[in-house]
Amino acid sequence: MTCKGHKEPMAASEHIPAWSGPSRRRVPRYQLHSPLDVTVLRSGIPDTVPGRSVNVCEGGIAAMLAGELTPGDAVGIEVQLPLLADPLRTRATVRYQDRLRCGLEFVGLSPEQRASIRDWVREAKAQPEVSAAPMVAASDSHGNKNVAETKEPRPRRSGNRGGGSTRPRQRGTGWIILFLFLLAIAAAVLWWRWNRAWQELESGLKTEEASVPEKPQADVPAEVMEKLLIHRVEPVYPPEARRANLQGIIALDIVVGRDGSVISMHPLNGPDVLTRAAMDALRWWKFEPYRLNGEPAVVETRVAVEFKR
């Protein structure tokens, strides 16, 4: 199985068009608590960081990860949307990282993938996240807006101006107590949801650590697996390899999982700069599951990636 690298490095995918409206933050983000994998290149080697999503929209996804990323990193994302058969696989850019919380912006999301997100929102009746209470600017005695406060209903003034009635003050105190009570309830709910999500994440990590990778059940010829290939990413010809006039065919042994994804690979020849480029492309390949006795199986095969000027 042979594929040729491009003569020029692949251009970055076009960014998703900006949201319509005054602010991108006004786009509804829908709650989604689902396992996901984020793959990032570290020194040219793919590193998969597991985690759990928090919310998702057509522009990006927020998640809690079991490792730290760096804003600006280009990563690959795979997340399973409930009620949909196929997981969502796309590329993204890390926009912020705060401890375990990470925000990622989708890059090159296809119209079909956008439609799948909308289908999930409709079929799952997903609820948008509730935004914070609106803030208004208070004015001082000179009309300058310099204080931010939460908008609350104003208590009516008492009709007895000269009698020194305490009813307006009592009503104002009641509003403050009610506001603090609701704020305490919201904080308790958020804390409970955070702890629950973290416990689920830890449970998933322990299960993953305890699991033993399955051994290949069969060695499948390359020409057989080539017929099952449904998604292929062409390798990028590294500029340093081009300058050094490095070219040739890189052979790799790969293991394909039950779902058709490449779960491990081992280069058999070639310089490191070309093997890293070949592995970076292969990690995005997708096959139809190879079946033994009618059941999907973990199999091993061999592929070849050609780099030619």
N, C-alpha and C positions, 0 to 999 in steps of 0.2 A: 504494500500500500504506500504510494509515494505522492507527496504534494510539494509544489515548488514555492519557495518563499518569494515575496514581492521584491522587486528591484529597489523600491524605496520604502522606508518605514511606513507602516499603516498610519493614516491620519486619524486623529482623535475623532470620536463620534460627535455629531452635532449635539449641542446642549438642548435640553427640552425647552420648548417655547415658554416664555414667562406666563405666569398665571394672569388672567384678566382681572381687573379690579385694582383698587388703590394700594393693596399690600398683599404680598404672598402669604403672610401669616393669617390672612382672613380666609384662606382655603380650608374647608373642613378636613380635619384629620380624624380618621376612624380608629377606634380601639381595636387592637389585634394582638392577642397573646398567643404566639405560635413560635415553635423552635425555628432557628435560622442559622445558616453558616455564612461567615464572612471570610473570604480568602484574600490574603494580601501577600505580595512578594517581599520577602526579607532576604537581602543579599542574593536576589535572583532565584530564591527557592520558595515555592508556594507554601504558605502557612495558613491553615484554616482555624479560625477562632469561632467557637460555638457561642450561641447566645439565645436570647428570646426577645421577640419584637414587642414594642409598647404601642405604637400607633403607625398608621400608614396612610399615604395619599398618593395621587398620581405624580407628585413631585419628589417624594422621598420616603424614608422610613426612619423611625427612632427605635433604638434597641438597647438592651442591657447585654454587654458582652463579657466573656470570661477573660478578657485581655484588653490591653490598651492599644489604640491606634493613634496616628498623628494626623491632625487636620491637613488636608491636601492630598492624603494618600488615595490612590486609585485602587479600588477593591472590586471583587466579584461577590454577588449576593445570591443566595438560594433560600427561599422561604416558601412554605406551603400555606396557601390561602385556603381556609376551610371551605368545604363544599365544592372545590374545584379539583379536577383530576390531576392536572400537571402542576408542579411547583413553579413559582415565578423565579426565573434566572435572568439576571441583568448585571450591568456594571454600575458603579456608583463612585462618588467622591465624598470623602470624610469632610464634613463641614464643622463639626465641633466634637470635643471629647471631654467629658467631665466625670472623672473616676470611671465607673462602669457604664455610665450613660453615654450613648454615642448617637449623633445625628448624621445621616447619610443622604445625599442628594442623588437621585437616579440620573444616569447619563445614557443617552441613546435608547430610551424606552420606546419600543415599537408601538404602532397603533393597536396591534393585537393584544399586547401586554396591558396597555391602558384600558382596553375594553374588558380584559379579564378582571382588572381591579374594580371597574364599575359593576361588572356582573356579580362579583363577590359582595359588594356593598348592597346591591339590590336583593340578592338571594338570601344572604345572611341577615339582612335588615340591620346592618352594622350601625352602631350609634356613634355620632361624632363626639369628640372630647368636648367637655364643657369648658369654655374659656373663663378667665378670671373676671371678677366684677369690674364694671366700667369705672374708669378713673376720670375725675374732672379736676380742673385747676381752680383753686380758690383764689379770690382776689383780696388784697389788703385794702386798707382804708383809702388808698390813692388809686385804686383800680388796677394795680399791677398784679398779674397772675404769677404767683410764686410758690404756692403750696399745693401739693397733690393730695387729694383725699377721695374716699369712696362716696359716690353719690347716694344719698339717703333722703327719704321723705322728710320735709321739715314739719315739726309740730306746729299746730295752730296756736296763735297767740290768744291769751285769755282776754275776754271782753272787759274785765275789771282792771284798768290800768293803774288806778290809784290805790287799790287795796292791797298790793303786794302779794298776789296769789302765787302759789307754788306749783300750780297744775302744769304750766309749760315746762318747768324744770323737771317735774316728775315724768312727763311724757318723753322728754329728751333722754333722761336716764334709762327709761324703759327701752328705747330704741338702741341705745348703746349696749345694754345687757343682752338684748336679742341678737344684735350683730355679733357680739363676742361668743355667744352660745353657738350660733350657726358656724362661726369660724372654727370653733373648737371641734364641732362635729365633722366639718370638712377636712380638718387636719388629721383627725383620727381615722377617717375613711382612707385618705391618701396614704397614711402610714401603714394601715392594714394591707392595702393593695400592694405597696412596695415590698413588705415583708413576705407576702404570699408569692409574689413574682420571683423574689430572690430565692425563696425556698424551692420553688419549682426549678429554677435555674441550677441550683446546687444539686438537686436530685438528678437532673439530667446529666450534669457533669460526672457525678459518681457512677451513673449507669454506663456512660461512655467509657470512663476509665476502666471499669470492671470488665467491659466486653472485650473479647479477643477477636481480632480481625479474622474473617473466614479465609480459608485456603482455597485457591482455585480448584474447581471441580473438574475442569477439562482444559486441555491445551488446543485452542481452535486455530486452524490455519488462517493466515492473513487474508487470503482471497475470500474466505467465508465471512469473516467479520467485516470486510469492506462492503459487502452487500447489505449489512445491517447498519451501516453508518448513516445517521439521519441529520447530524449537525457537525460541521467541521469549521474550525477557525484556522486560517492560514497563518503561518509563523511570520514574525517580523525579522527581517535581516538586520542584525545588530550593526550599527555604524562602525564600531571598532573592528568587527569581523570583515566588513567591507574594505576598511582602510588597510587591513593586514592581508587582504586577498584570500581569506579563508573561505573555502567552499567544499561541498561534498554532501554525502548522504549520511544522516545520523540514524542509526537503528536503535530502537527502544523496545524493551519488554514491558507490556502494560497489563494491568489487571482491571477487568471491567466488572462492575458490580451487578447485582440483580436488577437494578433500575436502569442499567445501560450507561451509567456515568463511569469515568475513569477514576478509580480509587487509589491506584498506585502506579508508579512507572520507574523504570531503571534503564538509563542509557547504556549502550554497549560499546560505543566508540565515539571518537570525535573530540575536538577541543571544548573546554567548559563553556566558552561564550556561545557556541552553537547549540550545545546540549541544553543550556538553560533556556534559550529561545524556543527550542523545540518543545520542551516540557511546558513552557508557559502557554503555548498554543494547544497542546494536547489536553491540558486540564479542562478545556472548555468543550472537548469533543463529546458527542452523545450518540450512543448506539441503541438500536432496538434490543431488548433483553434476549440473550441467547438462552434457549430452552433445552432442558434435558428431561425427557419423559413428560413433556408438556409443562414443566415448571421452570420459572426463571432461575438461572444458575450464575455463580461467580466463575468467570473463565479467564484464562491467560492467553494472550496473543502477542504478535510482534508487528510493529509498524516501522515505516521508514519515512523520514522527512528530509527533503532535498533542499540544499541551499546553493543557489547558482547565480552568478553575476549576470 
